[in-house]
Amino acid sequence: MESQTPARESKWQAALMQGMKKYLLTIIGFLFAAFLSMSSFFTTELGYTYVVQDTLFGSIRVFSEPGVHFKVPFFSNVYTYNQAMTLNFGNQEIGEKIKSTRQLTEVEVQFADTYTARIPATFRFRLSADPKKIIAMHREFRSYDNLIDSLLIKNAKNVTVVTATQYTGEEFFQGGLNKFKVQLEDQLQNGLYETERRQVEVEQTDLAAVSSDNEDGDKLERKIQLVWKNIILQDSSGQAKRIANPLDSYGIQVRQVTIGRPLPEKRLDDLLVKKKDLVAKRITAIQAQETARAEAKTAQLEKEIEKARAIQDAQRSKELAIISKQKEVEMERQQAELERVRKEKEKAVAVLEKQKQLEISVAERDIQKANAEAATYAAKAIREQGLAEAEVAKAHLLAKQAARDIYMAEIQRDIAEVMYPALKNVTIDMPDYYVQGQETGAPVSSLEVFTSLGAMEQLRRSTASPATP
């Protein structure tokens, strides 16, 4: 029994191990399949260019857009390139943070007059969208870092240094920075200029010497100086000759070039500072000289102003006198003109009055003539009318004479018809007469007259009252 127990345990362990191996192989197979499937695809993002190199089939593919792509597992290598790259050569302020592809120190350059300087600059490049250009670039540099270090950084430094040799240090720091930037960007994009080192005459502008008798001390004067410079060669059409641009082969574009504040070497900086001090002193001297000159001119101008003012006052007085005389002459002329006009007006009025009187006389004559003619015709008419009325009256008279008795009877009848109706119920009383006088002939007063008349009326009434019954 004891010998059978270990045998059973060994069988059970063998079966368990066999089962575990089966499950383990299944898990390993699943994990391998998952790894294989994940290794067969890769994703691309925006802003990057991907170069897929298949070592199994020897093919190269380029992807520039976002998406999911297939690759042969274990036999494909994916190389990633940024589509835009920024190289910063110390072009940032203290404390400023700039995200760039490479952070480098300033580019050290040497100018045509052997002065040196450090130029902070920023260069921004962009890869080509042509797959053929990308494949050629990948064949040449094999990686993104090698492209940056071997091509872009070295080319940017080289073009910056070569462009600086076309300027003198003094020329560069006295207004030539903008032109330097334009030429630097042009040569990066299109290729370096072909140059030749020559000794040329450089025209420099400076302030004229200051002196008490030099009125042009505040003006600029031009000086000629011989310096060695790299002169740009030109072709027959007048265009600059260029060296082949290494960026053209791969379609890399220069999108932006910015220049910071250049840092001159100590000797050049001292030269510029001294020149600045000299210019400042010259300007101060010029200002003092100009102030003195201006004060002298001011004093002279004040005298001239006083003189001009006196002349103007005299001229004004003279002009006022002339104007006064002219006014008097003009007033006399105007008065004479007014008198002449008044006389002409009176003459014209008199003529008009006489013409009016003449017209009135002619009109009155015509009226009188018409009245005379009318009176003549009226007299004739009256005469004819009188004759006619006389004939009628004569006829009436003859008729009345022929019937005189009848005519008189008609008259008496007409009188009676008028008087009798008017005298109907009419009583005729005789008035009372009172006559009194004195022998002396003295007048009688009104009181006596009224008293006498009252007594007579009372007597009459008393006499008439008994007879009434």
C-alpha positions in Angstrom: 0.0 0.0 0.0 2.8 2.4 0.9 4.6 1.6 -2.5 1.4 2.5 -4.4 0.9 5.9 -2.8 4.1 7.5 -4.2 3.3 6.1 -7.6 -0.2 7.7 -7.6 1.3 11.0 -6.5 3.9 11.0 -9.3 1.1 10.2 -11.8 -1.0 13.0 -10.5 2.0 15.4 -10.6 2.9 14.3 -14.2 -0.7 14.9 -15.3 -0.7 18.3 -13.5 2.5 19.3 -15.2 1.3 18.2 -18.6 -1.9 20.3 -18.1 0.0 23.3 -17.0 2.3 23.0 -20.0 -0.7 22.9 -22.2 -2.2 26.1 -20.6 1.1 27.8 -20.6 1.7 27.1 -24.3 -1.8 28.5 -25.0 -1.2 31.7 -23.0 2.2 32.1 -24.7 0.7 31.6 -28.1 -2.0 34.1 -27.3 0.5 36.7 -26.1 2.7 36.1 -29.1 -0.3 36.5 -31.4 -1.2 39.8 -29.6 2.3 41.0 -29.8 2.5 40.0 -33.5 -0.7 41.8 -34.3 0.4 44.9 -32.4 3.7 44.9 -34.2 2.0 44.7 -37.6 0.4 48.2 -37.3 1.5 51.6 -36.2 -0.2 55.0 -36.0 1.0 58.4 -37.5 0.3 61.8 -35.9 -0.1 65.3 -37.4 3.1 67.3 -37.7 5.4 64.3 -38.3 6.7 62.5 -41.3 7.3 58.7 -41.0 9.7 56.7 -43.1 9.0 52.9 -43.0 11.9 50.8 -44.2 11.0 47.1 -44.9 14.1 45.0 -44.8 12.3 41.8 -45.8 11.1 43.2 -49.2 13.5 46.1 -49.4 10.8 48.8 -49.8 10.6 52.3 -48.3 7.3 54.1 -47.7 6.6 57.7 -46.5 3.6 58.8 -44.4 2.8 62.5 -43.6 -0.8 62.3 -42.6 -2.4 61.0 -39.4 -3.7 57.4 -39.6 -3.1 53.7 -38.9 -0.7 51.8 -41.3 0.5 48.2 -41.7 4.1 47.1 -41.4 5.9 43.7 -41.6 6.6 42.6 -38.0 10.3 42.2 -37.1 11.4 43.3 -40.5 10.2 46.9 -40.6 11.8 50.0 -39.1 9.9 53.2 -38.6 11.9 56.5 -38.6 10.1 59.7 -37.3 11.0 63.2 -38.5 9.4 66.5 -37.3 7.9 68.3 -40.3 9.0 71.7 -38.7 12.2 72.3 -36.9 13.5 75.3 -34.9 17.1 75.9 -34.2 17.7 78.5 -31.5 21.2 79.9 -31.4 21.0 81.8 -28.1 18.2 84.0 -29.3 16.3 84.4 -26.1 16.1 86.8 -23.2 17.1 86.0 -19.6 14.3 83.9 -18.0 12.5 83.4 -21.4 11.6 79.8 -22.2 11.5 78.8 -25.9 10.5 75.4 -27.1 12.8 74.5 -30.0 14.4 71.5 -31.6 17.9 72.5 -30.5 19.1 75.0 -28.0 22.6 76.3 -29.0 24.9 79.1 -28.3 25.2 82.3 -30.4 26.9 82.0 -33.8 30.4 83.5 -33.7 31.2 85.4 -36.9 34.1 87.5 -38.2 33.6 90.6 -40.3 35.6 91.8 -43.2 37.6 94.2 -41.0 38.6 91.2 -38.7 36.3 92.3 -35.9 34.3 89.4 -34.4 30.8 89.2 -32.8 28.3 86.7 -31.5 25.0 86.8 -33.3 21.9 85.2 -31.6 19.6 83.9 -34.3 16.6 81.5 -34.7 16.1 79.4 -37.9 12.9 77.6 -38.7 12.9 74.9 -41.4 10.2 72.7 -42.9 10.5 69.3 -44.6 9.3 68.7 -48.1 5.9 67.1 -48.8 7.4 65.1 -51.7 8.0 61.5 -50.7 10.9 61.2 -53.2 12.6 64.1 -51.5 12.0 62.5 -48.1 13.4 59.1 -49.2 16.5 60.8 -50.6 17.0 62.7 -47.4 16.6 59.5 -45.3 19.1 57.7 -47.5 21.6 60.4 -46.9 21.2 61.0 -43.1 19.4 57.9 -41.8 17.9 59.6 -38.8 16.3 62.8 -37.6 19.1 63.7 -35.2 21.7 63.2 -37.8 19.7 65.5 -40.2 19.6 68.2 -37.6 23.3 68.0 -36.6 24.9 67.2 -39.9 22.9 69.4 -42.2 20.7 72.1 -40.7 22.9 73.3 -37.9 26.1 73.3 -39.9 24.4 74.9 -42.9 22.8 77.6 -40.8 26.2 78.4 -39.1 28.0 78.3 -42.4 25.7 80.7 -44.1 25.7 83.1 -41.1 29.5 83.2 -41.0 29.8 83.7 -44.8 27.2 86.4 -44.9 29.0 88.3 -42.1 32.2 88.4 -44.2 30.3 90.7 -46.6 30.1 93.4 -44.0 32.5 95.4 -41.8 31.9 95.3 -38.1 31.3 99.0 -38.0 28.9 98.8 -41.0 27.0 95.9 -39.4 26.5 97.6 -36.0 25.6 101.0 -37.6 22.4 100.1 -39.4 23.4 97.1 -41.5 21.5 94.5 -39.4 18.3 94.5 -41.4 20.2 94.1 -44.7 22.2 91.3 -43.1 19.1 89.5 -42.1 17.6 89.7 -45.6 20.7 88.4 -47.3 21.1 85.6 -44.7 17.5 84.4 -45.3 18.0 84.7 -49.1 21.2 82.7 -49.1 19.8 80.0 -46.8 16.8 79.5 -49.1 18.4 79.9 -52.5 22.1 79.2 -52.0 25.3 81.2 -51.0 26.5 84.0 -53.2 29.7 83.5 -55.1 32.1 86.1 -53.7 35.6 87.4 -54.4 37.7 89.2 -51.8 38.6 92.7 -53.0 39.8 95.9 -51.6 37.0 98.4 -52.2 36.2 102.0 -51.4 33.6 102.3 -48.7 31.8 105.6 -48.4 31.2 106.5 -44.8 29.0 109.2 -43.5 30.3 111.3 -40.6 29.8 114.7 -39.0 31.8 117.6 -40.3 34.5 119.2 -38.1 33.2 121.7 -35.6 34.6 125.2 -35.6 33.4 128.7 -34.8 33.6 129.8 -38.4 32.2 126.5 -39.9 28.5 126.9 -40.5 28.3 123.3 -41.8 29.5 121.8 -38.5 26.1 120.3 -37.9 25.8 118.7 -41.3 27.0 115.3 -42.5 30.0 114.8 -44.8 31.0 111.7 -46.7 34.4 110.1 -46.5 36.0 107.4 -48.6 37.9 104.5 -46.9 39.6 101.4 -48.4 38.6 98.1 -46.9 38.8 94.4 -47.8 35.4 92.9 -48.5 33.8 89.8 -50.1 32.2 91.2 -53.2 29.2 89.4 -54.7 29.8 88.2 -58.3 27.1 88.7 -60.9 26.3 87.0 -64.1 25.7 88.6 -67.5 22.1 89.4 -66.6 23.1 91.3 -63.4 21.9 88.5 -61.1 24.0 87.3 -58.2 25.9 84.1 -58.9 25.1 81.3 -56.4 26.6 78.1 -55.1 24.4 75.0 -55.0 22.1 75.0 -52.0 22.3 71.7 -50.1 18.7 72.1 -48.9 17.3 72.1 -52.5 18.2 68.4 -52.9 15.9 67.4 -50.1 13.2 70.1 -50.6 13.8 71.6 -47.2 12.3 75.1 -46.9 13.5 78.0 -44.8 10.3 79.4 -43.2 11.7 82.0 -40.8 14.9 83.7 -39.8 15.1 86.0 -36.8 18.1 87.9 -35.4 18.6 88.9 -31.8 20.8 91.7 -30.4 24.3 91.0 -31.7 27.2 91.0 -29.2 30.4 92.7 -30.5 33.8 91.7 -29.2 35.4 94.1 -26.7 37.6 95.9 -29.2 34.7 96.6 -31.6 32.5 97.5 -28.6 35.1 100.0 -27.4 35.4 101.4 -30.8 31.6 101.9 -31.1 31.4 103.4 -27.6 34.3 105.8 -28.3 32.7 106.8 -31.6 29.4 107.2 -29.8 31.0 109.4 -27.2 32.8 111.4 -29.9 29.5 111.8 -31.7 27.8 112.9 -28.4 30.6 115.4 -27.7 30.4 116.6 -31.3 26.6 117.0 -31.0 27.1 118.9 -27.7 29.6 121.2 -29.3 27.4 121.6 -32.4 24.4 122.4 -30.1 26.4 124.9 -28.2 27.7 126.5 -31.4 24.3 126.4 -32.8 22.9 128.0 -29.7 25.4 130.8 -29.9 24.7 131.2 -33.6 21.0 131.2 -32.9 21.4 133.8 -30.1 23.4 136.0 -32.5 20.8 135.6 -35.2 18.1 136.3 -32.6 19.7 139.5 -31.6 20.2 140.5 -35.3 16.6 139.5 -36.0 15.4 141.6 -33.1 17.2 144.6 -34.5 15.8 143.9 -37.9 12.4 143.5 -36.4 12.7 146.9 -34.7 13.9 148.5 -37.9 11.2 146.8 -39.9 8.7 147.9 -37.3 9.8 151.5 -37.5 9.7 151.3 -41.3 6.3 149.8 -41.1 5.1 152.5 -38.7 6.4 155.2 -41.1 5.0 153.5 -44.0 1.7 153.0 -42.2 1.6 156.8 -41.3 2.3 157.7 -44.9 -0.3 155.3 -46.2 -2.8 156.6 -43.7 -2.1 160.2 -44.8 -2.5 159.1 -48.5 -5.6 157.2 -47.6 -7.0 160.3 -45.8 -6.3 162.5 -48.8 -7.8 159.9 -51.1 -10.9 159.8 -48.8 -11.2 163.6 -49.0 -10.8 163.6 -52.8 -13.2 160.7 -53.0 -15.8 162.4 -50.8 -15.5 165.6 -52.8 -15.8 163.7 -56.0 -18.8 161.8 -54.6 -20.4 165.1 -53.5 -19.8 166.6 -56.9 -21.3 163.5 -58.4 -24.3 163.7 -56.1 -24.8 167.4 -56.9 -24.6 166.6 -60.6 -27.0 163.7 -60.2 -29.4 165.9 -58.1 -29.4 168.6 -60.8 -29.9 166.1 -63.5 -32.7 164.6 -61.4 -34.3 168.1 -60.9 -33.9 168.8 -64.6 -35.5 165.5 -65.5 -38.3 166.1 -62.9 -38.9 169.6 -64.4 -38.9 168.2 -67.9 -41.3 165.5 -66.7 -43.5 168.2 -64.9 -43.6 170.3 -68.1 -44.4 167.3 -70.1 -47.1 166.4 -67.6 -48.5 170.0 -67.7 -48.4 169.9 -71.5 -50.2 166.6 -71.5 -52.8 168.0 -69.0 -53.2 171.2 -71.1 -53.7 169.1 -74.2 -56.1 166.9 -72.4 -58.0 169.9 -71.0 -58.1 171.4 -74.4 -59.5 168.2 -75.8 -62.0 168.0 -72.9 -63.1 171.6 -73.4 -63.3 171.0 -77.1 -65.4 168.0 -76.4 -67.5 169.9 -73.9 -68.0 172.7 -76.4 -69.1 170.3 -79.0 -71.3 168.6 -76.4 -72.8 172.0 -75.3 -73.5 172.8 -78.9 -75.3 169.6 -79.4 -77.0 170.0 -76.0 -78.1 173.6 -77.0 -79.4 172.3 -80.2 -81.2 169.5 -78.4 -82.7 172.0 -75.9 -83.7 174.3 -78.6 -85.4 171.6 -80.5 -87.1 170.3 -77.3 -88.2 173.9 -76.4 -89.6 174.3 -79.9 -91.4 171.0 -79.6 -92.8 171.8 -76.1 -93.8 175.3 -77.3 -95.7 173.7 -80.1 -97.4 171.4 -77.6 -98.2 174.2 -75.2 -99.5 176.3 -78.1 -101.7 173.4 -79.1 -103.0 173.1 -75.5 -103.6 176.8 -75.2 -105.5 176.9 -78.4 -107.6 174.0 -77.2 -108.3 175.7 -73.9 -109.2 178.9 -75.6 -111.6 177.1 -77.8 -113.4 175.5 -74.7 -112.8 178.2 -72.0 -115.9 177.7 -70.0 -115.3 174.0 -69.8 -111.7 174.5 -68.8 -112.7 176.9 -65.9 -115.4 174.5 -64.7 -112.8 171.7 -64.6 -110.5 173.9 -62.6 -113.2 174.8 -60.1 -114.1 171.2 -59.8 -110.5 170.2 -59.1 -110.2 172.9 -56.4 -113.4 171.8 -54.7 -112.3 168.2 -54.7 -109.2 169.2 -52.8 -110.6 171.9 -50.4 -113.9 170.5 -49.2 -112.5 167.2 -47.8 -109.8 169.2 -46.0 -112.3 171.8 -44.4 -114.7 169.1 -43.0 -115.3 169.5 -39.2 -113.2 172.7 -39.1 -114.3 175.5 -36.8 -112.9 179.0 -37.4 -112.5 181.1 -34.3 -111.7 184.7 -34.4 -108.7 185.8 -32.2 -109.0 188.1 -29.3 -107.6 191.5 -29.8 -106.6 193.7 -26.9 -105.5 197.2 -27.6 -104.3 199.5 -24.8 -102.2 202.5 -24.8 -101.4 205.6 -22.9 -101.2 209.1 -23.9 -97.7 209.3 -22.9 -96.8 206.6 -25.4 -95.0 204.5 -22.8 -95.0 200.8 -23.5 -97.2 198.4 -21.6 -95.6 195.5 -19.7 -96.4 191.9 -20.4 -97.8 191.3 -17.0 -100.5 193.9 -17.6 -101.3 192.4 -20.9 -101.7 188.9 -19.5 -103.8 190.2 -16.5 -106.1 192.0 -18.8 -106.5 189.0 -21.1 -107.3 186.8 -18.1 -110.0 189.1 -16.9 -111.6 189.2 -20.2 -111.6 185.4 -20.4 -113.2 185.1 -17.0 -115.9 187.7 -18.0 -116.7 185.8 -21.1 -117.1 182.5 -19.3 -119.4 184.0 -16.7 -121.5 185.5 -19.4 -121.8 182.2 -21.3 -122.7 180.0 -18.3 -126.3 181.4 -17.5 -127.3 180.9 -21.1 -126.2 177.2 -21.2 -129.4 175.8 -19.5 
